[in-house]
Structure formats: C-alpha cells, structure tokens
Amino acid sequence: MLPKTHDLYPKLESSDSISYSGKLMALNQILSDCGIGSQVVSPHRALVFCQLRSMLDVIERFLLKEHLPNVSYLRLDGSTPTVERVPLVNKFNSDPSYDLLLLTTSV
C-alpha cells in the first residue's frame, strides 16, 4: 500500500512549502508569467497533467490554496465518476472563468 500524501510531506506546513520543490516553484512561475492567478483576468488558461492523484493533492494544497488562491480550477482524476468527466471537460472548455484544469494521466 502506498503512503498517503500527508505521510510523504509531513513537515511541509508553512507558506514557504513550495520552496522545497523545484517543480512547484517552476509551475508557480509559469502560471504567474501567463497572468494566471493575478487580479486581472488573463486570456491564458492551462492544463496541468500529473501521473499521480497524490501530486494533484500537493499542487492544490501547497500551490493553489496557499500561493495562488485567486486561481479558479477544475479537477479530473480517477475518483471523478465516469458520467461526470465529459461534462467537466465541457464546462472547462466553455467557461473562460476557469484558469486551470488539473488532470491525472491515468483517467
């Protein structure tokens, strides 16, 4: 059995937690460079793919909620019921108020 996300990152509780991960810092910089998360409405939107659902948890907890709270996003992973997947993608595609779509590659 794989450890839960909170077991993998037990000491990452502060707002500086993304500084422990070069990939999270890079993603933060890319999103900021595109204007995603700023107070001004950005014409840019992004898809963020991860292999593991636990990595999406890390991105949500440490990057989006702590550092980019203005980013609106949807999430599609293995726990998303099959009947909700196409409507969720259609919602992202048709509603420009969403900045990000978080996805796992195993969906």
Buried (B, 14 or more C-beta within 10 A) or exposed (E): EEEEBEEEBEEBEEEEBBEEBEEBBEBBEEBEEBBBBBEEEBEEBBEBEBEBBBBBBBBBBBBBEBBBEEBEBBBBBEEBEEEEBEEBBEEBEEEEEBBBBBBBEEE
